[in-house]
Amino acid sequence: MADEYTEETLDMLRKDPLNTALNPSVVRDFAMAKKFTDNKAPVTSLDFNLDGTFCITTSKDESLRIYDCMRGTREQVLYSKKYGCNLAQFTSQSGYVAYASTKINDTIRYLSFETNQYLRYFVGHKGFVTSLKRNPDGRCLMSAAIDGTVRLWDLNTVNPTSSVDVCGRDAGVSAAYDPSGMVVAVSVDSSQIRLFDVRELTRGPFFSWSIGATKATGNSTIPATVSGVTFVPPLGDFLMLAMTDGSVQTWNTQTGDFVVSLTPSPTKDLGHAAAIDKMRDTFLGQNLSVTPDGRTVLCGCRDGNIAYWDISRLLQNAQSDTDVPRSISPDGLWNGSHTGPVGVCAFNPFVMECFTAAISLSIWSIR
């Protein structure tokens, strides 16, 4: 187990970034504070609990690891060897997490990490789960899967409270809640974004727009495959799409207009079939994060670094119809000393710190 932080660092971590000077220049000054090397395979997801004091990771080594974000320590390790694990989410129920199975079936499992026993199983998906998110108050879950469905779940019920078919099987489907928890954005087969009201999911989207290589880049020969979807806080007026070529596309959720592509060091995308295989593996858009103030985007890169962009002026210009470059390079890089692609990047919504992971896990904070 790693040593604890110094008292000086603890005092800084306890500050709420929304009430302090969190801005792009502060992010530029972040440095690695901790590194854990106990995973035996790539980390595939990370989620913070509702007050940001703990986080949980999943890994291809079939472990779930819980960390104390305030002390910088690993607190608990659980294993799901029989079913595999991915996309773990804390809920409003203390001591419990939900996670997606990766073996045997596509059930979402609700686990007590205090007793290491399952409370219930959420059954319904017939394909690999590509998205699993809790709503902002932690009382409900939303999931999407390669079976082409999006489902809403009440934590007290094994069957979905609502479900919608968005496309056929073996299609890339990614989904996310907006900051209010009232809207779900769904990327459908990397060709369309659909926005649903969670109260009327089965009525279909209330707004949708086409995406893809032609509209975003002007070059129809470049495949653009979505691996993950993230709203920009605090209002959700913009949507970030993590792409399997390493880039990040930005779209206006009010108009459906393409804004800009953030390009760290894109690698060749092998096309739709290979992208679906990646979604079945580890690359599920977990490498993309936006700071709580909505002004900085961070993205884990294939070379082990973390790229960041100040998007505040770009988004202001987009809203005022001012010309915005079609593609921009990072404002800077964190050298993560990771071996292999950084598949996880997550900025704590409540604490001035960021977690990144490949096989190793790093915690970043102010120097």
Residue pairs with C-beta under 8 A, 6 or more apart in sequence:
1 73
1 74
2 34
2 35
2 36
2 72
2 73
2 74
4 71
4 72
4 73
5 13
5 33
5 34
5 71
5 72
9 33
9 72
9 365
10 70
10 71
12 352
12 365
12 366
13 69
13 70
13 351
13 352
13 353
13 365
14 70
14 351
15 351
15 352
16 350
16 351
17 291
17 292
17 293
17 348
17 350
17 351
17 352
18 292
18 293
20 352
22 291
22 292
22 293
22 295
22 352
23 293
23 295
23 296
24 295
24 296
24 308
24 310
24 312
24 331
26 352
26 366
27 291
27 296
27 298
27 308
28 308
28 331
28 332
29 366
29 367
30 334
30 354
30 364
30 365
30 366
30 367
31 364
31 365
31 366
31 367
32 334
32 336
32 337
32 362
32 363
32 364
33 72
33 353
33 363
33 364
33 365
34 72
34 362
34 363
35 337
35 360
35 361
35 362
35 363
36 67
36 74
36 360
36 361
36 362
37 359
37 360
37 361
38 65
38 74
38 77
39 57
39 59
39 61
39 63
39 65
39 357
39 359
39 360
39 361
40 59
40 61
40 359
41 59
41 60
41 61
41 359
42 59
42 60
42 282
42 340
42 341
42 343
42 357
42 358
42 359
43 57
43 58
43 59
43 343
43 344
43 357
43 358
43 359
43 361
44 57
44 58
44 59
44 60
44 86
44 87
44 282
44 284
44 286
44 343
44 344
45 57
45 58
45 86
45 87
45 88
45 284
45 286
45 344
46 55
46 56
46 57
46 286
46 344
46 346
46 355
46 357
47 55
47 56
47 88
47 89
47 90
47 97
47 346
48 54
48 55
48 69
48 90
48 346
48 348
48 349
48 350
49 55
49 56
49 90
50 90
50 92
50 138
51 350
52 69
52 348
52 349
52 350
52 351
53 68
53 69
53 70
53 350
53 351
54 66
54 67
54 68
54 69
54 75
54 90
55 66
55 67
55 69
55 346
55 348
55 355
56 64
56 65
56 66
56 67
56 88
56 90
56 97
56 113
57 64
57 65
57 67
57 88
57 344
57 357
57 361
58 64
58 85
58 86
58 87
58 88
58 99
59 65
59 85
60 282
62 79
62 80
62 81
62 84
62 85
63 77
63 78
63 79
63 80
63 85
64 77
64 78
64 79
64 80
64 85
64 88
64 97
64 99
64 111
64 113
65 74
65 76
65 77
65 78
66 74
66 75
66 76
66 77
66 78
66 113
67 73
67 74
67 75
67 355
67 361
68 74
68 75
69 348
69 351
69 353
69 363
70 351
72 363
76 113
78 111
78 113
78 116
80 99
80 101
80 109
82 103
82 104
83 101
83 102
83 103
83 104
83 105
83 107
83 109
84 101
84 102
84 103
84 104
85 99
85 100
85 101
85 102
86 99
86 100
86 101
86 102
86 129
86 132
86 284
87 99
87 100
87 129
87 131
87 132
87 284
88 97
88 98
88 99
89 97
89 98
89 99
89 132
89 133
89 134
89 141
90 96
90 97
90 134
90 138
91 97
91 98
91 134
91 138
91 139
91 141
91 155
92 134
92 137
92 138
92 139
92 155
93 138
93 155
95 112
95 113
95 114
96 110
96 111
96 112
96 113
96 119
97 110
97 111
97 113
98 108
98 109
98 110
98 111
98 122
98 132
98 134
98 141
98 155
99 108
99 109
99 111
99 132
100 106
100 108
100 109
100 129
100 132
100 143
101 107
101 108
101 109
101 129
102 128
106 125
106 126
106 127
106 128
106 129
106 145
106 147
107 121
107 122
107 123
107 125
108 121
108 122
108 123
108 125
108 129
108 132
108 141
108 143
108 153
109 118
109 121
109 122
110 118
110 119
110 120
110 121
110 122
110 155
111 117
111 118
111 119
112 118
112 119
120 158
121 158
122 141
122 143
122 153
122 158
122 159
122 160
123 158
123 159
124 149
124 151
124 159
124 160
124 163
125 143
125 145
125 147
125 149
125 151
126 145
126 147
126 169
127 145
127 146
127 147
127 148
127 169
127 170
128 145
128 146
128 279
128 280
129 143
129 144
129 145
130 144
130 145
130 146
130 172
130 173
130 174
130 279
130 284
131 142
131 143
131 144
131 145
131 173
131 174
131 175
131 176
131 228
131 229
131 284
132 141
132 142
132 143
133 141
133 142
133 143
133 175
133 176
133 177
134 140
134 141
134 142
135 141
135 142
135 177
135 181
135 198
136 177
136 179
136 180
136 181
137 181
139 154
139 155
140 152
140 153
140 154
140 155
140 161
141 152
141 153
141 155
142 150
142 151
142 152
142 153
142 175
142 177
142 184
142 198
143 150
143 151
143 153
143 175
144 150
144 151
144 166
144 173
144 174
144 175
144 186
145 173
146 169
146 170
146 171
146 172
146 173
146 276
146 279
146 280
147 169
148 165
148 166
148 167
148 168
148 169
148 171
148 173
149 163
149 164
149 165
149 166
149 173
150 163
150 164
150 166
150 173
150 175
150 184
150 186
150 196
150 201
151 160
151 162
151 163
152 160
152 161
152 162
152 163
152 198
152 201
153 160
153 161
154 161
162 198
162 201
162 202
163 201
163 202
164 196
164 201
164 202
164 204
166 173
166 186
166 188
166 194
167 173
167 188
167 189
170 276
171 188
171 189
171 276
172 187
172 189
172 190
172 225
172 226
172 227
172 272
172 275
172 276
172 279
173 186
173 187
173 188
173 189
174 186
174 187
174 226
174 227
174 228
174 229
174 284
174 285
175 184
175 185
175 186
175 187
175 229
176 184
176 185
176 228
176 229
176 230
176 231
177 183
177 184
177 198
177 231
178 184
178 185
178 231
178 236
178 253
179 231
179 233
179 234
179 235
179 236
180 236
181 198
182 197
182 198
182 199
183 195
183 196
183 197
183 198
183 236
184 195
184 196
184 198
184 201
185 193
185 194
185 195
185 196
185 229
185 231
185 239
185 253
186 193
186 194
186 195
186 196
186 205
186 229
187 193
187 211
187 226
187 229
187 241
188 194
190 211
190 212
190 224
190 225
190 226
190 272
190 275
191 210
191 211
191 212
192 208
192 209
192 210
192 211
193 208
193 209
193 211
193 229
193 239
193 241
193 251
193 256
194 204
194 205
194 207
194 208
195 205
195 206
195 207
195 208
195 253
196 204
196 205
196 206
197 203
197 206
200 206
207 253
207 256
208 256
209 251
209 256
210 256
211 224
211 226
211 241
211 249
211 251
211 258
212 224
213 219
213 220
213 221
213 222
213 223
213 224
214 220
215 258
216 224
216 249
216 258
216 261
217 224
217 261
217 326
217 327
218 326
222 269
223 245
223 269
223 270
223 271
223 272
223 275
224 243
224 245
224 249
224 269
225 243
225 244
225 245
225 269
225 271
225 272
225 275
226 241
226 242
226 243
226 244
226 285
227 242
227 243
227 244
227 275
227 278
227 279
227 283
227 284
227 285
228 241
228 242
228 284
228 285
228 286
228 287
228 288
229 239
229 240
229 241
229 242
229 285
230 239
230 240
230 242
230 285
230 288
230 289
230 290
231 238
231 239
231 240
231 253
231 290
232 238
232 239
232 240
232 250
232 290
232 294
232 311
232 315
233 290
233 292
233 293
233 294
234 292
234 293
234 294
235 294
236 253
237 252
237 253
237 254
237 315
237 319
238 250
238 251
238 252
238 253
238 259
238 315
238 318
239 250
239 251
239 252
239 253
240 248
240 249
240 250
240 288
240 290
240 297
241 248
241 249
241 250
241 251
241 285
242 248
242 285
242 287
242 288
242 299
243 249
243 266
243 269
244 269
244 274
244 275
244 278
244 283
245 266
245 267
245 268
245 269
246 263
246 264
246 265
246 266
246 267
246 299
246 301
246 302
247 261
247 262
247 263
247 264
247 266
248 261
248 262
248 263
248 288
248 297
248 299
249 258
249 260
249 261
249 262
250 258
250 259
250 260
250 261
250 262
250 311
250 314
250 315
251 257
251 258
251 259
252 258
252 259
252 318
252 319
257 318
259 314
259 315
259 318
259 324
260 311
260 314
260 318
260 324
260 325
260 326
260 327
260 328
261 326
261 327
261 328
262 297
262 299
262 307
262 309
262 311
262 327
262 328
262 330
263 327
263 328
263 329
264 299
264 301
264 305
264 307
264 329
264 330
264 333
265 301
265 302
265 303
265 307
267 302
269 275
282 343
283 341
283 343
286 343
286 344
286 345
286 346
287 299
287 300
287 301
287 341
287 342
287 343
287 344
287 345
288 297
288 298
288 299
288 300
288 345
289 297
289 298
289 299
289 345
289 346
289 347
289 354
290 296
290 297
290 298
290 347
291 297
291 298
291 347
292 347
292 349
292 350
294 311
294 312
294 315
295 310
295 311
295 312
296 308
296 309
296 310
296 311
296 312
297 308
297 309
297 311
298 306
298 307
298 308
298 345
298 347
298 354
299 306
299 307
299 308
299 345
300 306
300 336
300 338
300 341
300 342
300 343
300 344
300 345
300 356
300 357
300 358
301 307
301 333
301 341
301 342
302 341
302 342
303 341
304 336
304 337
304 338
304 339
304 340
304 341
304 342
304 358
305 333
305 334
305 335
305 336
305 338
305 342
306 333
306 334
306 336
306 342
306 345
306 356
306 364
307 330
307 332
307 333
308 330
308 331
308 332
308 333
308 334
309 328
309 330
309 331
310 331
314 324
314 328
316 322
317 323
317 324
318 324
334 356
334 364
336 342
336 356
336 358
336 362
337 360
337 362
338 356
338 357
338 358
338 359
338 360
338 362
339 358
339 359
339 360
340 358
340 359
341 358
342 356
342 357
342 358
343 357
343 358
344 355
344 356
344 357
344 358
344 361
345 354
345 355
345 356
346 354
346 355
346 356
347 353
347 354
348 354
348 355
352 365
352 366
353 363
353 364
353 365
354 363
354 364
354 365
355 361
355 362
355 363
355 364
356 362
356 364
